[in-house]
Amino acid sequence: MNVQLFIPCFIDQLYPETAFNMIKVLEKAGCTVSYNTSQTCCGQPAFNAGFWEESKAVCSKFLKDFEGTDLIVAPSASCAGFVKNYYSKLFDNSSMHHAVTEMSKRMHEFSDFMVNVLHIENVGASLNGKATYHDSCAGLRECKIKTEPRKLLANIKGLELTEMNDVETCCGFGGTFAVKFEHISIGMGEQKVENALATGAEYLISTDHSCLMHLQGYINQKGYNLKTMHIADVMASGW
């Protein structure tokens, strides 16, 4: 299967190894992966900040960059969810309506693509230790993924997965929310990390590096023995 890779801004700049690990897993699963070097942002930051016209300009470029029929895979439920659910609001009653509708069908978050499209749950990965999983708001509510990442993690050799309390509660990042409401954001992050630590986990795993970046900052500040990992990095481990 031919797939187009969409790499969000923060992964491109801060966690490029996750992008390479996703390619590693997809290729092992039999996919031919293409990457359009002209791609930029999906437009979500401007949209969330209220700059809809500026966001629309970025989204128009995204639609052009990913023209065609190939499925699109992203290591971010946040970005995938934005394209799937909010492009239709920006381009409602416009000449781009058909392209947006098709785009929403072609866009997939990584774990959703592995489980629901490729029907692959085991790539032979291994990671020894205890882990817990964080449901990102975008993954759970916008991409409708809940069982998919857990099915993938259940097949990681050596990994013991334990659910934390309030697993579906927001971690407090929310993009600009963390800047505008710093103290609330930190308090929500603290609650999430404490719940993760209570399981005895060594790894805190999610589909979204935005959440993990926020949580790792709190973990580092407190000096806790807990490491955040993107699910693509977990699946690329041990082989």
C-alpha positions in Angstrom: 0.0 0.0 0.0 1.2 3.5 -0.9 0.9 6.0 1.9 1.7 9.7 2.3 3.4 10.7 5.5 2.3 13.9 7.3 4.7 15.0 10.0 3.4 17.8 12.3 5.5 20.9 13.0 6.5 20.0 16.6 7.5 16.4 15.6 9.6 17.7 12.7 11.4 20.2 15.0 11.5 18.4 18.3 11.0 14.7 17.9 12.1 13.7 14.4 13.1 10.2 15.6 9.4 9.5 16.0 8.8 10.2 12.4 11.6 7.9 11.3 10.4 5.2 13.7 6.9 5.4 12.2 8.4 5.0 8.7 10.3 1.9 10.0 7.1 0.3 11.3 5.0 1.2 8.2 7.7 -0.2 5.9 7.9 -3.4 7.9 4.1 -3.7 7.6 4.5 -3.6 3.8 3.8 0.0 3.0 5.6 2.2 0.5 5.9 5.5 2.3 6.2 8.9 0.5 7.1 12.2 2.1 6.3 15.5 0.3 9.1 17.9 1.5 6.9 20.9 0.6 4.4 20.1 3.4 4.1 22.5 6.3 1.6 23.0 9.1 -2.0 21.6 9.1 -3.3 25.0 10.2 -4.5 24.0 13.7 -2.6 26.5 15.8 -4.0 29.5 13.9 -7.5 28.0 13.9 -7.5 27.4 17.7 -6.2 30.9 18.3 -9.2 32.3 16.3 -7.3 33.3 13.2 -9.5 31.4 10.8 -8.6 33.2 7.6 -4.9 32.8 8.2 -5.6 29.1 9.1 -7.6 28.7 5.9 -4.5 29.8 3.8 -2.4 27.2 5.5 -5.1 24.5 5.1 -5.4 25.3 1.4 -1.7 24.6 1.0 -2.1 21.4 2.9 -4.9 20.3 0.6 -2.6 21.0 -2.4 0.4 19.2 -0.9 -1.6 16.1 -0.3 -3.6 15.9 -3.5 -4.3 12.4 -4.9 -5.8 9.2 -3.6 -3.1 7.8 -1.3 -4.0 7.4 2.4 -2.3 9.9 4.7 -0.8 8.8 8.0 0.3 11.1 10.9 1.9 10.4 14.3 -0.5 12.8 15.9 -4.2 12.4 16.7 -4.4 16.1 17.3 -3.4 17.1 13.8 -5.2 14.2 12.1 -8.3 15.0 14.1 -8.1 18.6 13.0 -8.0 17.7 9.4 -10.7 15.2 9.7 -13.2 17.3 11.7 -12.5 21.0 11.2 -11.4 21.5 7.6 -15.1 21.1 6.7 -15.9 24.1 8.9 -13.3 26.3 7.2 -14.3 25.2 3.7 -18.1 24.9 4.1 -20.1 25.9 1.1 -16.9 26.4 -1.0 -15.4 25.0 -4.2 -13.0 23.0 -1.9 -15.9 21.1 -0.2 -15.4 17.9 -2.2 -11.6 17.8 -1.7 -12.1 18.4 2.0 -14.6 15.5 2.3 -12.2 13.2 0.5 -9.2 14.4 2.6 -11.1 13.5 5.8 -11.5 10.0 4.6 -7.9 9.6 3.6 -6.4 11.0 6.9 -5.4 8.5 9.6 -3.7 8.7 12.9 -0.9 6.1 13.1 -2.5 3.5 15.5 -5.8 3.8 13.7 -4.1 3.1 10.4 -2.2 0.1 11.8 -5.2 -1.6 13.4 -8.2 -0.6 11.3 -6.6 -0.3 7.8 -3.7 -2.7 7.7 -5.2 -5.0 10.3 -1.8 -5.4 11.9 -1.4 -5.5 15.7 2.0 -7.1 16.1 5.3 -6.1 14.3 7.6 -8.0 16.6 8.5 -5.1 18.9 9.8 -5.6 22.4 10.2 -3.3 25.4 10.8 -4.6 28.9 9.1 -2.8 31.7 5.8 -1.5 33.1 3.8 1.1 31.2 0.5 3.0 31.3 -1.3 4.7 28.5 -2.7 8.2 28.2 -5.7 8.8 26.1 -5.2 12.2 24.4 -8.3 14.3 24.1 -7.9 14.4 20.3 -7.3 10.7 20.0 -10.3 9.8 22.1 -12.8 12.4 21.1 -11.8 13.5 17.6 -10.2 10.4 16.1 -12.4 8.0 18.1 -9.5 5.8 19.1 -9.5 3.9 22.4 -8.9 0.2 21.8 -6.5 0.6 18.9 -3.3 1.8 20.7 -4.0 -0.7 23.5 -4.2 -3.6 21.0 -0.8 -2.6 19.6 0.7 -2.2 23.1 -0.7 -5.6 24.2 1.5 -7.2 21.6 4.8 -5.6 22.7 6.9 -8.4 24.1 8.0 -7.7 27.7 5.7 -4.7 28.2 3.2 -4.9 31.1 0.4 -2.4 30.6 -1.7 -1.1 33.5 -4.5 1.4 33.3 -4.3 4.5 35.4 -7.1 6.3 37.2 -9.0 9.0 35.3 -7.3 7.9 32.1 -9.6 9.8 29.9 -9.1 13.1 31.7 -7.2 15.9 29.9 -3.5 16.2 30.7 -3.7 20.0 30.7 -1.7 20.9 27.6 -4.3 22.0 25.0 -1.8 24.0 23.0 -2.3 27.7 23.9 -4.3 26.7 27.0 -1.0 25.8 28.7 0.3 29.3 28.0 -2.9 31.2 28.8 -3.8 29.2 31.9 -0.5 28.0 33.2 -1.4 27.2 36.7 -4.5 25.2 35.8 -2.5 23.4 33.1 0.3 22.5 35.5 -2.3 21.2 38.0 -3.9 19.0 35.4 -0.5 17.7 34.3 0.4 16.9 37.9 -2.7 14.9 38.4 -2.0 12.9 35.2 1.6 12.2 36.2 0.6 11.2 39.7 -2.0 8.8 38.4 0.6 7.3 36.1 3.2 6.9 38.9 0.6 5.2 41.1 0.4 2.3 38.6 4.2 1.7 39.1 4.8 2.5 35.4 8.2 3.2 34.0 6.8 4.4 30.7 3.9 6.8 30.0 2.8 6.2 26.4 0.4 8.1 24.1 -0.4 8.8 20.5 0.4 12.5 20.9 3.8 14.1 21.5 2.1 17.4 22.4 0.6 15.8 25.5 3.9 13.9 26.2 6.0 17.1 25.9 3.8 18.8 28.5 3.9 15.8 30.9 7.7 15.2 30.4 8.3 18.8 31.4 6.6 18.3 34.7 8.3 14.9 35.2 11.7 16.4 34.6 11.0 19.3 37.0 10.1 16.8 39.8 12.9 14.4 38.9 10.5 11.4 38.7 11.6 8.1 37.3 9.1 8.0 34.5 9.7 8.3 30.7 7.2 9.4 28.2 7.2 7.5 24.8 5.2 7.9 21.6 3.5 4.7 20.5 5.5 4.7 17.2 8.7 4.7 19.2 7.5 1.8 21.3 6.5 -0.2 18.2 10.0 0.4 16.7 11.7 -0.9 19.8 13.6 -4.2 20.0 14.1 -5.0 16.3 
